[in-house]
Structures are given as C-alpha cells and as structure tokens.
Amino acid sequence: LTPPDHINTKLSGGLGEAENGEPRINLVPQSGGNTYRGQGFYSGAGKWSASNNITPALQAANITLPPAIIKLWDVSGSASGPVLRDRLWFFGNVRQYGNYQTVEGVVGNRFAGDVSHWDYEADPSIQARAANSRDILSGRLTAQITNRNRVTVFHEYQHRCSGSTLKEGSGCRSPGQGWTGL
C-alpha cells in the first residue's frame, strides 16, 4: 500500500500511554492536502527471469525441475488532493499483486476430462501451478472541522484469489468470479 505520511518510533519505557516498556510505532496515514498529487509503481517478473540450478547430484535424488516463476507482478497507484481547499481532502490508492508459479512434484492426470476413463495415469507434460493474487482499493476523506479537530472517513476493499490449475492459460478462480489468465 502507500507509505504513511509520518512515522513516530519510541524506544523508552514506562510512559503514560503504555503499561510496559517496549518499542512503539505510531503511523499517521496520508490524508490528502491542498495540492493534487499522485504516484504509480510497477514491478514484474516472468519465465524470462528464472534460472535452472539443478545439479547432477539433485538429478540423482530425483529432483529434475527447479521451482519456476510463471508470472509475478505488483502494480499500484495513488492520488490525493483538495475537495474544498483548507477544509476537505481526499486520498485514494489501488494495488494489485500476485504470482503464478509451478508446483514441483505434482503432475496432471492424462485422463482428466475423459469420460471413458475412471483411472489415473500421470502425465508429466502437464505441470501443476499455483495462482495467487490480491486486489486492494482504499479511499479516505478528511475534513477540518475546527482549527484543532479533524474527522476522517476511510474504506478499504480487498479481494484475494488463491487456487491452482493444471492448464496453461488459466489461473486464479474464486466463487462467483471468472478465471484470470496466466
């Protein structure tokens, strides 16, 4: 998510607001301001960024394939500014991140979906994959009520998708949701 506006760290003990002495961190979230601002971020990796470190000793132990990244990403953006100058401000951010990777040692069934077969036969050409992603949307409105008092309203929505699939080109599925592609 978006970093906080201010971070206050205390490393003393026996203060009035704490019953015991230990480190305390106070995060003050961003709430907008009188200037319109925004930022964006992207990071990603794919099959192109993976390597193979399987040695002959690992192959002798029946480890033939390394863990592999299929797709990994993290995208976010935020915007803030005034609704009414010096009185009401907004701040919002959006983030989506996830990864798809192979699952070592798990292969598909050659007869999956074939109604003429009720048995299992391993098909090493179909490798299992794990799919995970998360969508996060949040928004905040802050109003200056008096010179010393502010009121903030905040809402956050998160959707998490986790699953696995044996098919190339399919990914994460949640109840009531469609598939997201690999």
Salt bridges, closest charged atoms under 4 A:
GLU17 OE2 - LYS10 NZ 2.88
GLU22 OE2 - ARG24 NH1 3.71
ASP74 OD2 - ARG95 NH2 2.67
ASP119 OD1 - HIS117 ND1 3.19
GLU121 OE2 - ARG110 NE 2.85
ASP123 OD2 - ARG110 NH1 3.88
ASP135 OD2 - HIS159 ND1 3.93
GLU168 OE2 - LYS47 NZ 3.65
GLU168 OE1 - ARG129 NH2 2.97
